[in-house]
Amino acid sequence: MEIRTLKAGERGQVLDLLDCWELPDGWRGRDFFRRYMEQDPSFRDENFWVAEERERLVCCVQIFPRAVRVGTGAVPMGGIGSVFTHPDARSSGTASAVLRRAEEAMRERGMSLGMLFTGRVGFYERLGWRAWPLANALYIRQSDSPPPEPDLELGPLDAGADLEAAKRIHAHYSAQRMGSVVRDDAGWEGNLRVSGNPDEDFRVARRDGVVVGYARFIALENHPILAEFGRGAADADALASLLAAAFAERGGAYGPAPADPELEQALAARGIEVRGMSDPNAMLRCLDAKALCAASGVDPIPGENDGDLLRRVLPPERSLFWPSDRF
Ligand SMILES: CC(C)(COP(=O)(O)OP(=O)(O)OC[C@H]1O[C@@H](n2cnc3c(N)ncnc32)[C@H](O)[C@@H]1OP(=O)(O)O)[C@@H](O)C(=O)NCCC(=O)NCCS
């Protein structure tokens, strides 16, 4: 068996392999994973690690490069996704070996952190990954909300007129929260193209024509997911009104719960309960403690193990990873 990166001209073969994956929401594997290849400008063949056996691709693991806020820095992180072994080739250590090789490649490329989302926590724990129970919540509509403030306009994003303001809000609101992905314009472009399932509902709140808050929703197996939101510093009420209006259509949603007491208070005043939960699927791995400390401006503590370092710099209950950035 040979473990290597994808060769030019093999994209069709790896999509044939991924097409064997039974996915929810009516997706064919090849169509779901093709989006990451064709629509994400950051896609590179060198980010796909594969195992070849008797001239056939039997396993793949994809690295999704991201930069996440840790300490005072933007730390290079490798998201791990598209992990799949052909059913005929399972339980002989193939995915474990390909993942290890991908981790080495991430380290070589200066990625000091790895992150993934999985329903198979035990499999990855045996390979050195740690469960990272990020703070999530069920947002539940308990009663009718008062109508939004009269000077507030709620509606869908007008990409031409609103997107730059939404980007500025994201940069400010998310910057205060550890773990969130730093997006440049290319990052936004890829994010907007692949975050839906297949589409997303991107809403904004405008005051005097200016965007003061936004929220993005997707559906997973018919469940409404709050994939991202943000607000101006003085606009907790505006965001709460936007969310309450969206929850009125959906009954509520599931999503991250960044520490934002003003927002929670404004939601409570609109009849929305925020019931705290933790994400059972998120996992993290420290790939290079020294590089992580250097990139985040955090002082290393002699003798500190990787788990303690991760807990110190990215405490899961106070870290944020928007579902819109997932892979
Ligand atoms: C999850 C998945 C990628 C694992 O692929 P794989 O190549 O079978 O993985 P491995 O062989 O390295 O490990 C699988 C199991 O076999 C065991 N194993 C490894 N080598 C073995 C060997 N020589 N003999 C027997 N068992 C072995 C591993 O310990 C592991 O056990 P666990 O599932 O209890 O943790 C594969 O089952 C798959 O494609 N599933 C569907 C897609 C999916 O769920 N992807 C992951 C989502 S994040």
The ligand as an SDF file (V2000), in Angstrom:
LIG
                    3D

 48 50  0  0  0  0  0  0  0  0999 V2000
  -13.9420    5.4910   10.0160 C   0  0  0  0  0  0  0  0  0  0  0  0
  -13.1840    4.8480    8.8650 C   0  0  0  0  0  0  0  0  0  0  0  0
  -12.5570    5.9510    8.0240 C   0  0  0  0  0  0  0  0  0  0  0  0
  -12.0780    3.9640    9.4410 C   0  0  0  0  0  0  0  0  0  0  0  0
  -11.3240    3.4720    8.3570 O   0  0  0  0  0  0  0  0  0  0  0  0
  -10.3720    2.1700    8.5250 P   0  0  0  0  0  0  0  0  0  0  0  0
   -9.4030    2.1920    7.4030 O   0  0  0  0  0  0  0  0  0  0  0  0
  -11.1800    0.9680    8.7140 O   0  0  0  0  0  0  0  0  0  0  0  0
   -9.6280    2.5610    9.8680 O   0  0  0  0  0  0  0  0  0  0  0  0
   -8.5670    1.6890   10.6710 P   0  0  0  0  0  0  0  0  0  0  0  0
   -8.4330    0.3540   10.0410 O   0  0  0  0  0  0  0  0  0  0  0  0
   -7.3530    2.5060   10.8300 O   0  0  0  0  0  0  0  0  0  0  0  0
   -9.2890    1.5940   12.0680 O   0  0  0  0  0  0  0  0  0  0  0  0
  -10.5940    1.0840   12.1500 C   0  0  0  0  0  0  0  0  0  0  0  0
  -10.7020    0.1190   13.2830 C   0  0  0  0  0  0  0  0  0  0  0  0
   -9.9530   -1.0340   12.9850 O   0  0  0  0  0  0  0  0  0  0  0  0
   -9.0240   -1.2850   14.0230 C   0  0  0  0  0  0  0  0  0  0  0  0
   -7.8210   -1.8390   13.3850 N   0  0  0  0  0  0  0  0  0  0  0  0
   -6.7610   -1.1500   12.9160 C   0  0  0  0  0  0  0  0  0  0  0  0
   -5.8630   -2.0250   12.4240 N   0  0  0  0  0  0  0  0  0  0  0  0
   -6.3890   -3.2510   12.5620 C   0  0  0  0  0  0  0  0  0  0  0  0
   -5.9520   -4.5310   12.2140 C   0  0  0  0  0  0  0  0  0  0  0  0
   -4.7630   -4.7340   11.6280 N   0  0  0  0  0  0  0  0  0  0  0  0
   -6.7700   -5.5590   12.5000 N   0  0  0  0  0  0  0  0  0  0  0  0
   -7.9610   -5.3680   13.0800 C   0  0  0  0  0  0  0  0  0  0  0  0
   -8.4270   -4.1670   13.4260 N   0  0  0  0  0  0  0  0  0  0  0  0
   -7.6490   -3.1310   13.1620 C   0  0  0  0  0  0  0  0  0  0  0  0
   -8.7830    0.0680   14.6180 C   0  0  0  0  0  0  0  0  0  0  0  0
   -8.3310   -0.0600   15.9570 O   0  0  0  0  0  0  0  0  0  0  0  0
  -10.1340    0.6950   14.5490 C   0  0  0  0  0  0  0  0  0  0  0  0
  -10.9500    0.2700   15.6210 O   0  0  0  0  0  0  0  0  0  0  0  0
  -12.1250    1.2150   16.1710 P   0  0  0  0  0  0  0  0  0  0  0  0
  -13.0650    1.4770   15.0290 O   0  0  0  0  0  0  0  0  0  0  0  0
  -12.7220    0.4040   17.2540 O   0  0  0  0  0  0  0  0  0  0  0  0
  -11.4690    2.4800   16.6240 O   0  0  0  0  0  0  0  0  0  0  0  0
  -14.1090    3.9550    8.0010 C   0  0  0  0  0  0  0  0  0  0  0  0
  -14.8190    3.0810    8.8350 O   0  0  0  0  0  0  0  0  0  0  0  0
  -15.0820    4.7410    7.1540 C   0  0  0  0  0  0  0  0  0  0  0  0
  -14.7590    5.1440    6.0400 O   0  0  0  0  0  0  0  0  0  0  0  0
  -16.3070    4.9690    7.6820 N   0  0  0  0  0  0  0  0  0  0  0  0
  -17.3290    5.7070    6.9820 C   0  0  0  0  0  0  0  0  0  0  0  0
  -16.9700    7.1740    6.9140 C   0  0  0  0  0  0  0  0  0  0  0  0
  -16.6770    7.7690    8.2880 C   0  0  0  0  0  0  0  0  0  0  0  0
  -17.3670    7.4920    9.2600 O   0  0  0  0  0  0  0  0  0  0  0  0
  -15.6200    8.6010    8.3320 N   0  0  0  0  0  0  0  0  0  0  0  0
  -15.1700    9.2150    9.5640 C   0  0  0  0  0  0  0  0  0  0  0  0
  -16.0230   10.3570    9.8780 C   0  0  0  0  0  0  0  0  0  0  0  0
  -15.0890   11.6120   10.6800 S   0  0  0  0  0  0  0  0  0  0  0  0
  1  2  1  0
  2  3  1  0
  2  4  1  0
  2 36  1  0
  4  5  1  0
  5  6  1  0
  6  7  2  0
  6  8  1  0
  6  9  1  0
  9 10  1  0
 10 11  2  0
 10 12  1  0
 10 13  1  0
 13 14  1  0
 14 15  1  0
 15 16  1  0
 15 30  1  0
 16 17  1  0
 17 18  1  0
 17 28  1  0
 18 19  1  0
 18 27  1  0
 19 20  2  0
 20 21  1  0
 21 22  1  0
 21 27  2  0
 22 23  1  0
 22 24  2  0
 24 25  1  0
 25 26  2  0
 26 27  1  0
 28 29  1  0
 28 30  1  0
 30 31  1  0
 31 32  1  0
 32 33  2  0
 32 34  1  0
 32 35  1  0
 36 37  1  0
 36 38  1  0
 38 39  2  0
 38 40  1  0
 40 41  1  0
 41 42  1  0
 42 43  1  0
 43 44  2  0
 43 45  1  0
 45 46  1  0
 46 47  1  0
 47 48  1  0
M  END
$$$$
